[in-house]
Amino acid sequence: MASLSVLCDAAEEKLSAEQKLLAERETAVAADREKLQAEKDAMMKAGITESDLLSINVGGQIFAVKRSTLLMAPEDSLLSLMFSGRWDESISRDAEGRMFLDMSPPVFSSILSYLRAMRLESEHPAKKRRSLPIDQMYEAELKAVCIYYGLFPKPRMSLQLKSREQQGLSIVDDEEGTTVRQTAGLFRAAFGTEVIETVATWKFSVVSISNGYLFAGTTAAADPSQNPYSSSSAFGWACDGQVYLGGTNYPGLGGWVGWQAGDHAIFLLDIEASILKMYHSRTQTLHTLALPVEKKQWRLHVNLYGQADVVKLATPTAEEEEAILVASRGFGVVCECDNNCSAGSGTRHAPHTEG
């Protein structure tokens, strides 16, 4: 009878945690809807519409373009978000009050040509493009700008995970995402089944923590090991303020405090830029790690410690992706690394490591 009572208590605790998480989600969705409606009302009051004719200073050259043309970019892209009308006040301006973009005029001209073609072609075949024609001297800049502003739609990311352990870790896929639950033993890890090729975003939620430890991030290892968070390719955030870069712990890096039950975070992995970002909703902070620049096969990485630890992975909504994109524009500190750092301005990271 005692064992049955323990099982019942565990089931009730699990149900209570899941009900709490559901209630938090419903509250968050309602708040997001109210915020979006308020922003739409403010835009209407200010007379902002898709037919607006914008005057944009791009590297010293003035472009006249309809807002609707710029909104042909993917809905969840930084370019579309910038010119949606919701962020007009935060866009840099020149001395004449015109919006200012710091890029070469031929690069912006090529992007405009692409977006205008999308407007004019009824079947939108331009959406299938992954490169744009431009003079060779601007090719590198154009590629970087397209990646930064999210000009091309991101492929849907697989959230499927695998574990080295045959027992002790439950991985369940459903319509809402992937739930990872530790059922026995200590230190159980799960890796993504697919290699991330370009840019990927995912939502990480902590349902419950039993012993105060879990890890979320990425790895270049093919299969989980006994302590995968300490492997040379492990990058991510754990409890108690632990931040791992190449398997080395840098406590409190970037002000990280650790995970708690009920936490939500949006991750963004940019392979081209060798950057892993994580926007933590409870603290409303953006954390950024510089990854090794050499080519690696990066995968999702989740590491649980104790029994009854439960986390969820899901595809973020457009509003959730917007949170990390907007945060990326305004947070962070200037990199002071002595090396020729690939992370660039606004990146927090520990000293560069090998591997």
KOLNU-218738 format. One record per residue: x, y, z of N, C-alpha, C in turn. Coordinates in steps of 0.001 Angstrom, whole numbers. Layout:
<atoms>
[[X Y Z] [X Y Z] [X Y Z]]
...
</atoms>
This chain:
<atoms>
[[828 -1207 0] [0 0 0] [863 1258 0]]
[[2024 1131 693] [2901 2299 751] [3394 2677 -634]]
[[3772 1658 -1433] [4266 1931 -2782] [3173 2529 -3649]]
[[1928 2058 -3473] [808 2614 -4228] [584 4067 -3856]]
[[733 4373 -2570] [563 5751 -2111] [1631 6663 -2711]]
[[2860 6145 -2788] [3953 6919 -3379] [3677 7198 -4840]]
[[3192 6162 -5560] [2874 6323 -6975] [1760 7344 -7178]]
[[763 7291 -6313] [-352 8239 -6420] [131 9670 -6161]]
[[1000 9813 -5153] [1530 11143 -4856] [2341 11677 -6031]]
[[3137 10787 -6647] [3953 11195 -7789] [3076 11595 -8972]]
[[1991 10825 -9181] [1078 11129 -10285] [374 12465 -10058]]
[[-30 12707 -8809] [-681 13972 -8488] [280 15151 -8660]]
[[1545 14940 -8245] [2551 15994 -8393] [2793 16301 -9870]]
[[2856 15248 -10689] [3046 15419 -12130] [1873 16172 -12739]]
[[646 15761 -12374] [-550 16409 -12907] [-605 17869 -12493]]
[[-262 18128 -11225] [-268 19505 -10732] [729 20375 -11489]]
[[1924 19811 -11759] [2947 20569 -12478] [2497 20870 -13899]]
[[1885 19881 -14562] [1431 20062 -15945] [264 21048 -16011]]
[[-640 20993 -15009] [-1743 21952 -14966] [-1224 23368 -14750]]
[[-202 23509 -13899] [399 24821 -13658] [1039 25362 -14929]]
[[1750 24468 -15668] [2397 24885 -16913] [1364 25304 -17944]]
[[249 24554 -18030] [-822 24894 -18963] [-1434 26241 -18623]]
[[-1669 26474 -17337] [-2241 27755 -16911] [-1300 28908 -17239]]
[[10 28683 -17045] [994 29722 -17368] [998 30016 -18860]]
[[880 28956 -19673] [836 29143 -21125] [-381 29945 -21539]]
[[-1547 29597 -20964] [-2775 30309 -21308] [-2675 31780 -20911]]
[[-2082 32045 -19739] [-1910 33424 -19290] [-970 34179 -20218]]
[[120 33508 -20629] [1096 34143 -21523] [483 34442 -22882]]
[[-317 33487 -23405] [-962 33688 -24706] [-1936 34857 -24640]]
[[-2724 34917 -23556] [-3680 36018 -23401] [-2956 37365 -23311]]
[[-1836 37390 -22584] [-1061 38628 -22464] [-483 39042 -23807]]
[[6 38057 -24576] [574 38359 -25901] [-504 38917 -26834]]
[[-1707 38351 -26757] [-2801 38832 -27602] [-3166 40270 -27255]]
[[-3237 40559 -25960] [-3561 41918 -25526] [-2484 42907 -25976]]
[[-1212 42478 -25851] [-103 43328 -26265] [-142 43592 -27765]]
[[-401 42530 -28545] [-457 42671 -30002] [-1596 43583 -30417]]
[[-2768 43432 -29767] [-3915 44265 -30101] [-3636 45724 -29752]]
[[-2975 45941 -28618] [-2640 47318 -28214] [-1689 47951 -29224]]
[[-736 47155 -29711] [210 47680 -30697] [-497 47983 -32014]]
[[-1431 47109 -32415] [-2195 47344 -33638] [-3041 48608 -33519]]
[[-3669 48788 -32353] [-4481 49983 -32132] [-3619 51246 -32205]]
[[-2405 51162 -31610] [-1495 52314 -31644] [-1052 52618 -33065]]
[[-818 51569 -33860] [-416 51749 -35250] [-1531 52414 -36050]]
[[-2766 51972 -35836] [-3903 52560 -36546] [-4076 54028 -36154]]
[[-3881 54322 -34864] [-4014 55697 -34397] [-2949 56589 -35022]]
[[-1751 56002 -35212] [-647 56769 -35799] [-722 56808 -37322]]
[[-1701 56126 -37893] [-1875 56130 -39342] [-880 55265 -40085]]
[[-328 54244 -39424] [647 53355 -40058] [-90 52260 -40828]]
[[197 52141 -42126] [-426 51122 -42957] [621 50501 -43874]]
[[253 49387 -44490] [1173 48706 -45400] [1407 49517 -46674]]
[[533 50449 -46970] [687 51260 -48182] [1588 52476 -47970]]
[[2128 52634 -46750] [3018 53764 -46467] [4204 53768 -47418]]
[[4584 54956 -47876] [5786 55115 -48686] [6914 55558 -47756]]
[[7935 54709 -47630] [9030 54973 -46711] [10234 55541 -47441]]
[[10881 56493 -46810] [12129 57052 -47323] [13251 56540 -46440]]
[[14135 55732 -47011] [15166 55049 -46226] [16551 55428 -46735]]
[[17387 55865 -45830] [18777 56179 -46135] [19598 54909 -45951]]
[[20100 54372 -47048] [20894 53142 -46994] [22330 53478 -47396]]
[[23204 53564 -46423] [24594 53861 -46703] [24809 55162 -47446]]
[[23932 56155 -47256] [24073 57453 -47897] [23225 57638 -49138]]
[[22608 56562 -49635] [21717 56652 -50798] [20272 56525 -50342]]
[[19405 57383 -50871] [17999 57408 -50447] [17165 56491 -51333]]
[[16389 55609 -50674] [15483 54709 -51370] [14049 55048 -50972]]
[[13150 55031 -51951] [11711 55181 -51688] [11074 53815 -51926]]
[[10452 53273 -50903] [9908 51914 -51006] [8630 51804 -50181]]
[[7675 51061 -50685] [6444 50829 -49936] [6710 49865 -48778]]
[[6046 50130 -47672] [6174 49249 -46517] [5775 47815 -46892]]
[[4744 47686 -47720] [4258 46362 -48104] [5317 45558 -48841]]
[[6225 46235 -49561] [7306 45523 -50252] [8247 44888 -49243]]
[[8633 45637 -48217] [9526 45108 -47193] [8861 43989 -46396]]
[[7537 44043 -46286] [6806 43011 -45544] [6632 41732 -46350]]
[[7163 41683 -47578] [7179 40429 -48335] [8225 39469 -47782]]
[[9136 39973 -46951] [10094 39098 -46275] [9320 38165 -45347]]
[[9882 37004 -44988] [9178 36080 -44087] [8632 36782 -42857]]
[[7445 36410 -42442] [6752 37096 -41348] [7562 37121 -40062]]
[[8344 36050 -39806] [9102 35989 -38563] [10530 36496 -38725]]
[[10830 37137 -39855] [12186 37644 -40088] [12395 38985 -39402]]
[[13655 39319 -39140] [13970 40605 -38524] [13593 41756 -39446]]
[[13777 41569 -40763] [13431 42628 -41718] [11945 42955 -41656]]
[[11115 41918 -41644] [9666 42124 -41588] [9252 42758 -40262]]
[[9852 42316 -39174] [9518 42866 -37862] [9916 44339 -37756]]
[[11087 44669 -38293] [11571 46055 -38229] [10615 47025 -38898]]
[[10064 46609 -40058] [9246 47520 -40846] [7751 47208 -40751]]
[[7366 46452 -39725] [5957 46143 -39523] [5180 47369 -39062]]
[[5904 48384 -38587] [5254 49573 -38041] [5274 49590 -36528]]
[[5546 48438 -35939] [5537 48328 -34483] [6837 48844 -33873]]
[[7881 48952 -34694] [9190 49339 -34164] [9748 50574 -34868]]
[[8901 51343 -35538] [9377 52517 -36277] [10170 53472 -35395]]
[[9744 53639 -34164] [10395 54612 -33276] [11789 54167 -32856]]
[[12073 52859 -32943] [13378 52358 -32485] [14395 52235 -33616]]
[[13955 52424 -34867] [14874 52326 -36001] [15754 53569 -36055]]
[[17046 53366 -36324] [17993 54490 -36406] [17556 55478 -37485]]
[[17814 56761 -37244] [17429 57822 -38187] [18647 58660 -38556]]
[[18597 59267 -39760] [19658 60185 -40140] [19294 61604 -39700]]
[[20104 62576 -40069] [19878 63957 -39623] [18574 64534 -40140]]
[[18059 63995 -41245] [16801 64475 -41828] [15590 63711 -41302]]
[[15811 62776 -40388] [14704 62011 -39816] [14327 60780 -40614]]
[[15082 60472 -41669] [14788 59285 -42471] [15329 58038 -41775]]
[[14657 56894 -41962] [15162 55635 -41443] [16535 55358 -42056]]
[[17437 54798 -41242] [18791 54567 -41727] [19180 53100 -41565]]
[[19719 52513 -42643] [20255 51161 -42612] [21725 51218 -42989]]
[[22553 50587 -42174] [23996 50614 -42407] [24400 49406 -43261]]
[[24183 49539 -44559] [24631 48523 -45512] [24907 49197 -46844]]
[[25592 48515 -47722] [25913 49085 -49028] [24653 49196 -49876]]
[[24453 50315 -50571] [23261 50496 -51409] [23027 49363 -52413]]
[[24057 48830 -53100] [23800 47726 -54044] [23225 46492 -53361]]
[[23592 46258 -52101] [23057 45106 -51357] [21565 45299 -51115]]
[[21182 46484 -50645] [19760 46753 -50400] [18975 46747 -51706]]
[[19569 47246 -52764] [18910 47264 -54069] [18616 45848 -54544]]
[[19547 44921 -54330] [19339 43528 -54718] [18206 42901 -53909]]
[[18163 43229 -52618] [17095 42702 -51758] [15739 43254 -52186]]
[[15684 44554 -52485] [14432 45158 -52940] [13945 44503 -54230]]
[[14864 44238 -55142] [14490 43593 -56400] [13861 42229 -56143]]
[[14443 41504 -55216] [13924 40185 -54832] [12522 40291 -54237]]
[[12334 41245 -53326] [11041 41405 -52666] [9973 41904 -53637]]
[[10344 42790 -54548] [9383 43283 -55541] [8958 42176 -56487]]
[[9884 41294 -56831] [9533 40150 -57679] [8517 39262 -56978]]
[[8668 39104 -55670] [7730 38282 -54900] [6327 38895 -54934]]
[[6249 40226 -54913] [4949 40896 -54950] [4273 40708 -56301]]
[[5074 40708 -57365] [4518 40699 -58716] [4212 39308 -59248]]
[[4898 38301 -58748] [4700 36944 -59269] [3592 36254 -58484]]
[[2546 35911 -59162] [1354 35362 -58490] [1640 34062 -57756]]
[[2536 33234 -58275] [2829 31953 -57637] [4024 32059 -56693]]
[[4622 33240 -56608] [5749 33497 -55706] [6909 32517 -55861]]
[[7361 32234 -57076] [8504 31334 -57215] [9778 31905 -56620]]
[[9822 33229 -56434] [11034 33835 -55871] [11305 33356 -54458]]
[[10275 32859 -53769] [10471 32380 -52416] [11429 31195 -52364]]
[[11603 30508 -53488] [12456 29336 -53517] [13935 29710 -53623]]
[[14249 30969 -53897] [15638 31360 -54082] [16408 31305 -52768]]
[[17698 31012 -52883] [18569 31036 -51715] [19789 31917 -51958]]
[[19862 32554 -53140] [20944 33488 -53435] [20417 34538 -54391]]
[[21002 35743 -54351] [20563 36850 -55173] [21730 37338 -56023]]
[[21454 37769 -57253] [22534 38260 -58113] [23068 39600 -57630]]
[[24393 39755 -57650] [25020 41005 -57246] [26471 40979 -57693]]
[[27067 42161 -57788] [28480 42255 -58130] [29316 41470 -57111]]
[[30366 40830 -57596] [31172 39943 -56759] [31699 40625 -55502]]
[[32039 41913 -55585] [32618 42590 -54433] [31628 42733 -53268]]
[[30311 42549 -53536] [29300 42679 -52483] [28708 41335 -52068]]
[[29202 40237 -52643] [28600 38929 -52382] [28641 38556 -50908]]
[[29788 38743 -50265] [29916 38376 -48849] [28973 39202 -47977]]
[[28881 40511 -48259] [27995 41367 -47475] [26537 40981 -47682]]
[[26155 40705 -48921] [24770 40325 -49209] [24399 39048 -48472]]
[[25275 38072 -48478] [25005 36809 -47781] [24813 37046 -46289]]
[[25708 37866 -45706] [25616 38152 -44272] [24327 38898 -43938]]
[[23945 39858 -44784] [22724 40634 -44553] [21483 39735 -44655]]
[[21451 38852 -45644] [20309 37946 -45807] [20143 37042 -44597]]
[[21261 36574 -44054] [21203 35717 -42865] [20745 36530 -41663]]
[[21334 37712 -41466] [21029 38529 -40290] [19560 38947 -40264]]
[[19048 39382 -41407] [17660 39856 -41461] [16655 38742 -41739]]
[[17116 37501 -41888] [16207 36369 -42083] [15423 36445 -43371]]
[[16110 36812 -44462] [15407 37049 -45718] [14759 35798 -46287]]
[[15390 34646 -46091] [14839 33408 -46625] [14134 32640 -45516]]
[[12993 32019 -45822] [12266 31256 -44803] [13140 30158 -44222]]
[[13078 29986 -42889] [13849 28936 -42244] [13119 27603 -42398]]
[[13857 26527 -42684] [13210 25221 -42742] [12694 24825 -41362]]
[[11606 24095 -41310] [11057 23669 -40027] [12029 22724 -39346]]
[[12288 22988 -38097] [13293 22222 -37372] [12697 20973 -36739]]
[[13436 19873 -36827] [13012 18642 -36172] [13347 18720 -34689]]
[[12389 18368 -33840] [12598 18361 -32398] [12790 16951 -31857]]
[[12949 15981 -32745] [13112 14597 -32315] [14460 14412 -31640]]
[[14464 13659 -30550] [15665 13428 -29761] [15951 11937 -29643]]
[[17209 11624 -29312] [17601 10241 -29049] [18433 10217 -27781]]
[[18452 9064 -27108] [19188 8910 -25871] [20077 7678 -25943]]
[[21224 7756 -25285] [22116 6595 -25231] [21544 5518 -24324]]
[[20820 5943 -23299] [20277 5002 -22335] [19055 4287 -22894]]
[[19014 2995 -22692] [17845 2228 -23100] [16715 2393 -22095]]
[[17068 2683 -20849] [16086 2896 -19805] [16475 4137 -19005]]
[[15500 4749 -18387] [15782 5881 -17520] [15414 7225 -18106]]
[[15095 7268 -19410] [14720 8536 -20033] [13566 8289 -20992]]
[[12472 8998 -20765] [11302 8882 -21628] [11255 10084 -22569]]
[[11146 9827 -23887] [11065 10879 -24890] [9773 10682 -25668]]
[[8855 11636 -25548] [7539 11510 -26172] [7307 12685 -27118]]
[[7005 12388 -28376] [6685 13411 -29372] [5173 13510 -29535]]
[[4653 14728 -29572] [3238 14931 -29841] [3077 16215 -30651]]
[[1837 16671 -30822] [1572 17848 -31638] [2182 19111 -31052]]
[[2379 19145 -29738] [2900 20338 -29078] [4422 20376 -29034]]
[[5077 19253 -29363] [6533 19225 -29322] [7057 17919 -28781]]
[[8145 17992 -28012] [8800 16808 -27457] [8951 16968 -25956]]
[[8487 15979 -25207] [8620 15976 -23756] [9691 14969 -23354]]
[[10651 15434 -22550] [11731 14573 -22069] [11560 14420 -20561]]
[[11464 13157 -20102] [11214 12887 -18682] [12213 11848 -18186]]
[[12899 12151 -17094] [13810 11169 -16515] [13041 10300 -15543]]
[[13187 8980 -15703] [12410 8048 -14885] [13280 7213 -13945]]
[[14593 7159 -14178] [15485 6370 -13325] [16916 6844 -13496]]
[[17735 6581 -12458] [19157 6869 -12553] [19476 8352 -12445]]
[[20742 8692 -12724] [21216 10070 -12679] [21897 10417 -14002]]
[[21872 11687 -14364] [22532 12190 -15567] [22136 11398 -16816]]
[[20996 11744 -17346] [20530 11161 -18606] [20494 12270 -19652]]
[[21024 11999 -20839] [21131 13020 -21876] [20385 12603 -23131]]
[[19901 13591 -23865] [19245 13352 -25150] [19797 14341 -26162]]
[[20065 13848 -27384] [20580 14681 -28468] [19567 14714 -29599]]
[[19611 15757 -30411] [18765 15841 -31579] [19127 14766 -32596]]
[[18135 14215 -33254] [18391 13179 -34252] [18901 13776 -35559]]
[[18635 15067 -35785] [19050 15709 -37026] [20093 16788 -36766]]
[[21022 16926 -37719] [22033 17976 -37661] [21407 19295 -38105]]
[[21679 20374 -37386] [21169 21696 -37735] [22070 22285 -38813]]
[[21491 22618 -39963] [22282 23019 -41127] [22514 24526 -41238]]
[[21517 25337 -40900] [21651 26789 -41112] [21303 27564 -39845]]
[[20067 28058 -39774] [19582 28791 -38597] [18394 28030 -38027]]
[[18364 27875 -36716] [17263 27140 -36087] [16859 27823 -34793]]
[[15571 27776 -34497] [15054 28295 -33230] [14200 27223 -32578]]
[[14215 27166 -31260] [13357 26239 -30545] [13030 26809 -29164]]
[[11901 26377 -28619] [11473 26810 -27292] [11770 25697 -26297]]
[[12329 26084 -25159] [12692 25142 -24092] [11917 25518 -22843]]
[[11164 24570 -22282] [10368 24826 -21081] [10715 23819 -20000]]
[[10846 24309 -18779] [11142 23451 -17635] [9833 23161 -16901]]
[[9406 21906 -16941] [8167 21514 -16263] [8438 21274 -14791]]
[[9502 20501 -14491] [9844 20227 -13096] [11320 19882 -12972]]
[[11897 20225 -11811] [13284 19871 -11487] [13278 19249 -10094]]
[[13799 18036 -9987] [13755 17349 -8699] [15007 17560 -7863]]
[[16175 17629 -8526] [17434 17734 -7785] [18247 18972 -8143]]
[[17599 19942 -8753] [18256 21217 -8972] [19269 21272 -10086]]
[[19215 20354 -11066] [20180 20432 -12158] [19556 20009 -13481]]
[[19826 20766 -14521] [19562 20347 -15894] [20347 21260 -16818]]
[[20545 20801 -18042] [21362 21518 -19026] [20587 21606 -20332]]
[[20692 22755 -21008] [20066 22921 -22319] [21006 23706 -23207]]
[[21204 23216 -24424] [22092 23905 -25344] [22294 23109 -26607]]
[[23549 23006 -27031] [23852 22304 -28269] [25154 21532 -28123]]
[[25365 20586 -29021] [26567 19768 -29011] [26895 19336 -30429]]
[[28157 19021 -30664] [28569 18501 -31966] [28838 17007 -31887]]
[[28604 16406 -30724] [28777 14963 -30576] [27616 14238 -31249]]
[[27885 13043 -31738] [26848 12277 -32437] [25950 11511 -31476]]
[[26502 11059 -30354] [25742 10273 -29389] [26036 10749 -27972]]
[[25028 10682 -27090] [25227 11109 -25705] [26286 10259 -25006]]
[[27077 10886 -24162] [28047 10180 -23332] [27591 10261 -21880]]
[[28398 9750 -20968] [27977 9728 -19572] [27769 11145 -19028]]
[[28695 12055 -19315] [28571 13447 -18872] [28724 14367 -20083]]
[[27735 14392 -20986] [27891 15125 -22247] [28057 16626 -22089]]
[[27602 17190 -20961] [27744 18636 -20774] [29212 19031 -20608]]
[[30076 18082 -20255] [31497 18389 -20083] [32332 17993 -21298]]
[[31682 17588 -22391] [32423 17254 -23599] [32926 18528 -24276]]
[[33919 18408 -25125] [34561 19574 -25727] [33654 20329 -26688]]
[[32519 19739 -27061] [31615 20427 -27990] [30298 20830 -27333]]
[[30255 20808 -26010] [29026 21175 -25295] [29005 22677 -25020]]
[[27919 23338 -25471] [27728 24770 -25239] [26290 24970 -24759]]
[[26119 25617 -23611] [24773 25852 -23128] [24738 26296 -21681]]
[[23532 26254 -21113] [23275 26810 -19786] [22672 25739 -18886]]
[[23147 25706 -17630] [22667 24729 -16654] [22179 25460 -15412]]
[[21896 24699 -14359] [21426 25294 -13108] [22599 25875 -12317]]
[[22264 26575 -11240] [23264 27180 -10350] [24217 28115 -11092]]
[[23714 28782 -12138] [24523 29769 -12844] [25609 29199 -13724]]
[[25571 27879 -13983] [26619 27256 -14786] [26425 27539 -16278]]
[[27503 27973 -16930] [27505 28225 -18367] [28663 27430 -18968]]
[[28358 26556 -19909] [29389 25679 -20479] [29779 26131 -21881]]
[[31097 26311 -22062] [31658 26609 -23373] [32734 25565 -23653]]
[[32490 24712 -24638] [33444 23658 -24941] [33658 22723 -23770]]
[[32610 22492 -22971] [32694 21581 -21844] [33269 22180 -20575]]
[[33694 23450 -20623] [34244 24124 -19441] [33193 25047 -18834]]
[[33042 24980 -17521] [32034 25779 -16824] [32577 27160 -16476]]
[[31850 28206 -16889] [32167 29588 -16543] [30993 30124 -15717]]
[[31010 29926 -14399] [29865 30284 -13551] [29453 31745 -13681]]
[[28160 31959 -13857] [27605 33308 -13874] [27937 34123 -15098]]
[[28469 33511 -16147] [28834 34257 -17347] [27615 34982 -17916]]
[[27759 36257 -18191] [26660 37043 -18744] [25523 37279 -17781]]
[[25758 37026 -16462] [24707 37230 -15473] [23733 36075 -15357]]
[[24076 34917 -15939] [23170 33763 -15889] [23037 33258 -14448]]
[[21767 32982 -14035] [21500 32551 -12665] [21074 31096 -12571]]
[[20510 30547 -13640] [20119 29142 -13614] [18647 28912 -13905]]
[[18300 27632 -14081] [16931 27232 -14413] [16083 27020 -13166]]
[[14788 27288 -13323] [13792 26985 -12293] [12586 26337 -12962]]
[[11813 25590 -12182] [10577 25021 -12696] [9671 26145 -13178]]
[[9076 25956 -14347] [8213 26974 -14928] [8921 27909 -15885]]
[[10249 27786 -16006] [11003 28651 -16908] [10705 28336 -18376]]
[[10791 29384 -19206] [10691 29244 -20667] [11839 30028 -21285]]
[[12373 29501 -22373] [13454 30192 -23061] [13363 29900 -24554]]
[[13775 30873 -25360] [13830 30708 -26806] [15299 30640 -27218]]
[[15670 29572 -27904] [17036 29383 -28366] [17128 29719 -29849]]
[[18264 30281 -30252] [18544 30548 -31656] [19975 30124 -31943]]
[[20134 29190 -32885] [21451 28721 -33299] [21686 29152 -34738]]
[[22716 29965 -34947] [23068 30469 -36271] [24394 29832 -36672]]
[[24333 28870 -37582] [25521 28129 -37975] [26519 29030 -38696]]
[[26027 29861 -39620] [26917 30723 -40400] [27680 31694 -39494]]
[[26998 32241 -38499] [27617 33218 -37602] [28331 32560 -36426]]
[[28198 31229 -36271] [28802 30495 -35153] [28369 31086 -33815]]
[[27048 31252 -33657] [26476 31878 -32467] [25324 31036 -31922]]
[[25278 30880 -30601] [24134 30293 -29917] [23563 31344 -28974]]
[[22275 31672 -29157] [21620 32668 -28315] [20468 32023 -27549]]
[[20191 32582 -26379] [19078 32095 -25565] [18425 33279 -24870]]
[[17117 33489 -25155] [16358 34542 -24474] [15556 33899 -23353]]
[[15849 34304 -22112] [15229 33733 -20919] [14064 34613 -20495]]
[[12845 34075 -20552] [11654 34905 -20364] [11488 35390 -18925]]
[[11854 34562 -17928] [11644 34978 -16535] [12484 36199 -16185]]
[[13745 36202 -16608] [14627 37321 -16308] [14663 38351 -17430]]
[[14012 38018 -18570] [13972 38898 -19738] [15375 39341 -20154]]
[[16265 38365 -20234] [17643 38640 -20618] [18054 37760 -21796]]
[[18937 38313 -22621] [19490 37577 -23752] [20904 37139 -23403]]
[[21189 35855 -23620] [22521 35305 -23378] [23061 34770 -24693]]
[[24334 35059 -24967] [24936 34690 -26246] [26280 34013 -26051]]
[[26497 32898 -26752] [27765 32183 -26705] [28350 32091 -28107]]
[[29650 32287 -28208] [30351 32127 -29477] [30782 30675 -29622]]
[[30418 30050 -30743] [30788 28669 -31007] [32081 28623 -31816]]
[[32759 27480 -31844] [33959 27358 -32685] [33620 27649 -34146]]
[[34522 28324 -34849] [34234 28717 -36227] [34393 27552 -37200]]
[[35168 26524 -36809] [35321 25402 -37725] [34004 24647 -37858]]
[[33804 24061 -39019] [32532 23411 -39320] [32315 22205 -38418]]
[[31166 22161 -37769] [30768 21033 -36923] [29311 20679 -37195]]
[[28929 19492 -36817] [27543 19050 -36990] [26797 19248 -35668]]
[[26180 20413 -35543] [25537 20789 -34283] [24154 20160 -34155]]
[[23827 19753 -32925] [22537 19137 -32599] [21986 19738 -31305]]
[[20693 19541 -31108] [20090 19886 -29821] [20716 19041 -28722]]
[[20748 19585 -27505] [21345 18854 -26387] [20574 19181 -25111]]
[[20019 18147 -24491] [19326 18285 -23208] [19916 17269 -22244]]
[[20223 17692 -21026] [20802 16806 -20019] [20025 16957 -18705]]
[[19421 15870 -18241] [18688 15876 -16985] [19488 15135 -15918]]
[[19239 15466 -14660] [20023 14875 -13570] [19233 13875 -12737]]
[[18059 14272 -12258] [17358 13444 -11287] [16030 12906 -11784]]
[[15527 11905 -11087] [14236 11334 -11417] [13138 12382 -11254]]
[[12175 12339 -12154] [11034 13260 -12198] [11387 14599 -12827]]
[[12630 14761 -13325] [12945 15958 -14105] [12191 15883 -15426]]
[[11528 16984 -15807] [10730 17010 -17035] [10951 18336 -17753]]
[[11271 18261 -19043] [11395 19464 -19871] [10647 19237 -21177]]
[[10333 20344 -21848] [9622 20263 -23124] [10343 21109 -24167]]
[[10379 20603 -25399] [10890 21336 -26543] [9745 21559 -27508]]
[[9649 22759 -28066] [8558 23071 -28978] [9021 24075 -30018]]
[[8252 24190 -31090] [8515 25211 -32103] [7973 26537 -31588]]
[[8785 27582 -31503] [8295 28865 -30976] [7297 29519 -31913]]
[[6381 30282 -31341] [5440 31049 -32139] [6170 32241 -32757]]
[[5507 32926 -33683] [6104 34113 -34300] [6411 35168 -33252]]
[[5523 35320 -32251] [5739 36313 -31206] [6942 35935 -30342]]
[[7115 34626 -30079] [8243 34178 -29270] [9558 34354 -30018]]
[[9550 34085 -31319] [10755 34326 -32110] [11073 35814 -32156]]
[[10022 36633 -32190] [10225 38084 -32210] [10965 38534 -30953]]
[[10672 37896 -29813] [11302 38290 -28557] [12821 38182 -28640]]
[[13324 37089 -29198] [14775 36917 -29257] [15388 37789 -30349]]
[[14644 38046 -31437] [15168 38907 -32496] [15280 40350 -32016]]
[[14249 40809 -31311] [14275 42179 -30789] [15349 42314 -29719]]
[[15452 41304 -28837] [16465 41349 -27796] [17862 41361 -28401]]
[[18041 40658 -29506] [19356 40594 -30150] [19790 41955 -30664]]
[[18831 42817 -30958] [19161 44141 -31475] [19557 45106 -30373]]
[[19133 44830 -29115] [19331 45841 -28090] [20168 45442 -26902]]
[[20406 44126 -26706] [21110 43697 -25509] [22524 43242 -25845]]
[[23283 42905 -24816] [24626 42380 -25022] [25690 43427 -24760]]
[[26919 42986 -24690] [28033 43898 -24488] [29009 43729 -25626]]
[[29831 44738 -25859] [30796 44672 -26945] [31860 43646 -26612]]
[[32155 42789 -27583] [33180 41779 -27400] [34539 42450 -27232]]
[[35251 42068 -26167] [36553 42651 -25901] [37662 41617 -26063]]
[[37370 40589 -26849] [38326 39519 -27043] [39544 40022 -27818]]
[[40713 39547 -27432] [41940 39966 -28105] [42103 39276 -29455]]
[[41391 38156 -29648] [41512 37423 -30894] [40627 38033 -31965]]
[[40737 37548 -33171] [39842 37981 -34251] [38537 37227 -34097]]
[[37697 37710 -33192] [36505 36970 -32783] [35439 36977 -33865]]
[[34882 35798 -34136] [33826 35689 -35147] [32483 36115 -34602]]
[[32389 36240 -33268] [31096 36548 -32661] [30652 37959 -32973]]
[[31602 38888 -33062] [31246 40257 -33384] [30747 41031 -32181]]
[[30258 42222 -32459] [29797 43117 -31413] [28564 42570 -30721]]
[[28465 42820 -29398] [27272 42448 -28656] [27258 41012 -28212]]
[[28417 40331 -28139] [28444 38922 -27779] [29162 38714 -26456]]
[[28546 37941 -25576] [29190 37557 -24324] [29800 36175 -24530]]
[[31059 36021 -24155] [31635 34687 -24214] [32887 34620 -23369]]
[[33286 33411 -23026] [34499 33199 -22257] [35691 33221 -23195]]
[[36914 33129 -22660] [38065 33060 -23531] [37923 31929 -24546]]
[[38423 32124 -25748] [38286 31125 -26805] [38937 29813 -26389]]
[[38281 28714 -26744] [38792 27397 -26420] [38969 26589 -27688]]
[[39796 25581 -27601] [39995 24696 -28743] [38864 23683 -28784]]
[[38608 23127 -29976] [37563 22100 -30110] [36269 22728 -30131]]
</atoms>
